[in-house]
Amino acid sequence: MRPRIKVCCISSQEEARMAIREGASALGLVGRMPSGPGVITDDLIAAIAGSTPPPIGTFLLTSETKPADIISHHKKTFTNTIQIVDTLADGKYAEIRTALPTIKLVQVIHVMDESSIEEALELAAEVDALLLDSGNPKLAIKELGGTGRVHNWKLSRTIVEQSPVPVFLAGGLNPSNVKQAIDEVQPYGLDLCSGVRTNGRLDPAKLEAFFKNASY
């Protein structure tokens, strides 16, 4: 079965409609970040989320690390999913669950080395899905996504095989490598941003090619 595809860095209602027409299962809406592409205002995130028909997922990408701040961020945007791109400061996912019981939680794991496997499997019990990306939260200016880099897919495959929850693969995916990514990692879903853009804008031809190659 073809992996579900999440088109991230959506910057307008037009891009949202384009992604959905092509077959996207989810849209990534990027809130304030220390670095990286695709950041839009909370008001625009709310507008896109509010006009997106079910059952399309609307993912708020938040760089907040305290549960109270994540809850507050979500209440400005009203998406149906929260994508936590950094590590929770105190690890209290239950606080978010209690405040937002109907909202799905997706934790990003930045796959850097073998320790990422342990981190992913430990946090999988707390969330509805994992998303494996290629950032580096240890830098002075954190990279929390949108790098366009591919990470070690062997590590990602191990996480997919052992995770009790669905796993999305992100990081440097594009029309030319998506078949290989599916074969090597076997993820539940794919997450893409820069690989289907030209000069920062969603490219209809690249988007079409990606979906075609992902459904071989």
WOPE-V740334 format. One record per backbone hydrogen bond with DSSP energy under -0.5 kcal/mol. CO is the residue of the C=O (numbers start at 1). NH is the residue of the N-H. If there is no record, write none. Layout:
BEGIN
co=CO nh=NH
co=CO nh=NH
END
This chain:
BEGIN
co=4 nh=6
co=4 nh=190
co=5 nh=7
co=5 nh=25
co=5 nh=26
co=6 nh=8
co=6 nh=192
co=7 nh=28
co=12 nh=16
co=13 nh=17
co=14 nh=18
co=15 nh=19
co=16 nh=20
co=17 nh=21
co=18 nh=22
co=19 nh=23
co=19 nh=24
co=20 nh=23
co=25 nh=57
co=26 nh=7
co=27 nh=29
co=27 nh=59
co=28 nh=10
co=28 nh=30
co=29 nh=31
co=29 nh=61
co=30 nh=40
co=32 nh=63
co=38 nh=30
co=41 nh=45
co=42 nh=46
co=43 nh=47
co=44 nh=48
co=45 nh=49
co=46 nh=50
co=47 nh=51
co=48 nh=52
co=49 nh=52
co=51 nh=53
co=53 nh=56
co=57 nh=27
co=57 nh=59
co=58 nh=60
co=58 nh=80
co=58 nh=81
co=59 nh=29
co=59 nh=61
co=60 nh=62
co=60 nh=83
co=61 nh=31
co=62 nh=85
co=65 nh=89
co=66 nh=69
co=66 nh=70
co=67 nh=71
co=68 nh=72
co=69 nh=73
co=70 nh=74
co=71 nh=75
co=73 nh=76
co=74 nh=77
co=74 nh=78
co=80 nh=104
co=81 nh=60
co=82 nh=84
co=82 nh=106
co=83 nh=62
co=83 nh=85
co=84 nh=108
co=91 nh=93
co=92 nh=95
co=92 nh=96
co=93 nh=97
co=94 nh=98
co=95 nh=99
co=96 nh=100
co=100 nh=103
co=104 nh=82
co=105 nh=128
co=105 nh=129
co=106 nh=84
co=106 nh=108
co=107 nh=131
co=108 nh=110
co=109 nh=111
co=109 nh=133
co=110 nh=112
co=113 nh=116
co=114 nh=117
co=114 nh=118
co=115 nh=119
co=116 nh=120
co=117 nh=121
co=118 nh=122
co=119 nh=123
co=120 nh=124
co=121 nh=125
co=123 nh=126
co=123 nh=127
co=124 nh=127
co=128 nh=166
co=129 nh=107
co=130 nh=168
co=131 nh=109
co=131 nh=133
co=132 nh=170
co=133 nh=111
co=136 nh=139
co=136 nh=143
co=140 nh=142
co=142 nh=144
co=143 nh=136
co=151 nh=153
co=152 nh=155
co=152 nh=156
co=153 nh=157
co=154 nh=158
co=155 nh=159
co=156 nh=160
co=157 nh=161
co=158 nh=162
co=159 nh=163
co=166 nh=130
co=167 nh=188
co=167 nh=189
co=168 nh=132
co=169 nh=191
co=174 nh=177
co=174 nh=178
co=177 nh=181
co=178 nh=182
co=179 nh=183
co=180 nh=184
co=181 nh=185
co=181 nh=186
co=182 nh=186
co=188 nh=4
co=189 nh=169
co=190 nh=6
co=192 nh=8
co=193 nh=196
co=194 nh=197
co=195 nh=175
co=196 nh=203
co=198 nh=201
co=201 nh=198
co=202 nh=204
co=203 nh=207
co=204 nh=208
co=205 nh=209
co=206 nh=210
co=207 nh=211
co=208 nh=212
co=209 nh=213
co=210 nh=214
co=211 nh=215
co=212 nh=215
co=213 nh=216
END
